[in-house]
Amino acid sequence: MMNNSKEEFVLYKGKKIEVKNGELYLPFELELERFDEIEGLEMFTNLKKLHYDGFDLRKIEKLDHLQNLESLILQGSPHLTKIENLDNLTNLKILDLTDSNITIIENLDHLTNLEVLLLGKSLETSCSDYITEITGLENLPNLKELDLSGNRIKIIKGLEALTNLKILSLAYNQIREIKGLENLSNLEQLYLNSNNITEIKGLDNLINLKILCIQYNAPFNSNSIKILESMRNNGIDVSYFWH
């Protein structure tokens, strides 16, 4: 919508919310449950960024017309339980669903331009359901950052296609063994802190690694300590200690 002063805006229950420079920030106090409650949103087909930190959002839907959207940030929505209805958003580069109740990574096949995928859960989350398996990432060749921290993942797998990944966070999971990272030669930052890892291995192919956080795991044996110290001596920022 546009008024006489050419101000662009949408309406929610009569309240005007400004759209500025192709970005729409929806205040968290809206108590928004569905995007079709936003009057005029369908007019902004050139919208680049949609941001809503909303506890009450129930479902990802009614966004098909936003085909130029590059950033979709829907943080803190524990009622969100499924990644869905994103097939038309083929220009999306950032998808942030931090602190949602999503349990399955799915329906991302059409998002081939995606660079950042955030599905982690904070320590203060109100969520009760967690991701337990890494799946659904096979068609994301441009992904550079993946956050799955704070879930219930036990095995590192399903990352083979992410050859351009630079940042990977699997902190605060239930991982016991470092593996499944063989194809991530461009990885620069790896966060594995607060898991159940007992041995340092599976890192040989990470030739561009700059940061390794692996503190708060099980006590490492002397060989693992030597490996970590060698990495540190080679200029990698290594953080490690245990409970």
N, C-alpha and C positions, 0 to 999 in steps of 0.2 A: 504494500500500500504506500501511497505518497500523498502528502497534504500540499497546500498551496506554497509552502516554503521548500518544497521538494525533499522534505525529510522522509526517509524510508523507514517503515515500521510494520510490525505485525501487532495483532491484538489478542489478548487472553482475558476473557471475562471483562472486556471493555478497557483493560489496562494496556497502554501503548508500550511496546518494547522496540527500541531502535535497532535497525539493521544498518551497520556502518562498515564501509569498506569490504562488503561481501561477507561480513561476519555477524552471526547472531548468537548472543549470550543470553540464555534464559535463566533468570534468577531462581535459585533453589527454593525460595519461599513460595513459588507458584503452586506447588502441590499438583503438578501436571502429571496426569496418568497416561494420556495418549496425545500423539502429535497432531491428530486432527482436531484437537481442541484449540490449536493455534490458528486464528483467523488470518488469512492472507499469506500463509507460508507457501502455498502452492504457486504464488506469483514470483517467488525468488528462485527462478531456475538457474541463476548464475551464482547462487550462494556458494561460498568456498569453505566456510567453517561454521559448524553448529555445535554449541557447547551447552550442556545442561548437567549440573550436579544435582540430580533430583531423586529423592528417596522414593517417590510415589510412582515413577514411570513403570508401566506394566509390560510393554512390548515394543520391539523395534518394528515399526510399520509406518505406512503413509509417507515414505520418503522417496518414492520411486522417481519423482519429478526432479529431484536434486542431483541430476546427472553430472554436474560440474563440482560437486562437493569433494573437497580434498581432506578435510579433517572432521571427524565425528567423535566427539568426546562426551560420553555418557557415564560419568563416574558416580559411584555411591548409590546404585539402584539395585537393592537386594531383591526386588520383585522381578527383575530381568532374569530369565532362566534359559534363554536360547538366543544364539546368533542366527538371525533370519532376516529375510526381505531386504538384502543388500545387493542383489544381483545387478541392479541398474547403476549402482554407484561405482562404475568402473574407473573413475579418476581418483578414488579414495586413496590417500597416502597414509593417513593416521586413523587408527581405530582404537579408541581407549574405552574399555569396559571394566576398568578397575573397580573392585568391590561390588561385582554383580554375582548372582547365584548361578552363573553358567557352569555346567559340568562337562560339556562336550564341545571341543573345538570343531566347528562344522560350518558348512555353507559359505566358504571363503573362496571357492574356486574361480569366481569371476573377478576377484579383486587382485588382479595380477600386478597392479601398480602400487600395492600396499608396501609401505616402508617401515611402519611402526605398528606393532600389535601389542596392546597392553591388556592382559587378562589376569593380573596379579590381585592378591588380596592383602590388605594392610593388617597389621597386628590388631588394630582396633575395629576390624570389620564386623558388621552385624550379620554377615552371610553365614549360612549353615550348610551349604553344599559346595563341593570343591571339584576341580578338575583332577582326575586320577591318571589320565593317560594322554600323551602327546599325539594327537592325530590331526588330520585335515589341513596340513601345511604344504602339501605336495606341489601346489600351483602358485606359490608365492616367491618367485625367483628374485624379486627386488627387495625382499624384507631385510631390513638393516638392524632393527631392534625388536626383541621379543622378551616380554616380561610375563613369566608364569609363576612368580614368587607367591608364597603363602598358600599353596594348594596342597594336594595330597599325592603328588607324583612320586613313584618309587623307582621307575626305570627311565633313563634318558634314551629316547628313540624318536623316530619320526622327523628328524632334523636334516636328513640327507640332502634335500633339495635346496636348503637355505645357504647356498654357497657365498652369498653376499652379506651374510649376517655379521654385524660388528659388535653388537651388545646382546648378551644373553643372561637373563636372570632366572635362576632356578632356586633361589634362596628360600629357606623356610618350607621345604618339602620333606620327603621321606626317602631320599636317594641314598643308596648304600655304595654304589659303584660308579666311577667316572667312565663312561663309554658313550658311543654314539655321536662323537664329536669329530670324527675323522674327516668329514668334508668341509669343516668350518675353518678353512685356512685363512680367511679374512677376519676372523674374530679378533677383536681388540680388548673387549671387556667381558669377563666371565665371573658371575656371582653364584657361588655354591655354598655360601655360609648357612649355618643352622640346618644341616642335614644329618645323615648317619654315615658319612663317608669315613672309611678306615684306612684307605691306601691311595697314594697319589700315583695315578697312571692315566693313560688315555689322552694325554695332552701333547704328544709329540708333534702332531700336525698343525698345532696352533702357532704357526711361525710368526704371526703378527700380534700376538697377545701382548698387551701392555698392562692390564690390571687383572689380578686374580684374587678374589675374596673367598676364602675357604675356612674362615674361623668358625668356631662353635660346631665342630664335628667331633667324631670319636678321636681319641689320642692317636697320632700317627707314629709309625715305627721309625727307626733311625734312618732307613733307606728313604722313606718318604720325606723326612726332614731334609735330607741331603738334596733331594730333587728340588724342594722348595727353595732352599738356600742357593742352589745353582741358578734357578730361575731369577731369584732376586739379584744375584751377582751379574746376571746378564741384562739387567736394567728393567726387569718386570716388577711392577709394584705389587708385591705379594703380601696379603694379610692372612696370618694363620695363628691361631691358638685354639685351645679346646676348653670344654666345660671345666 
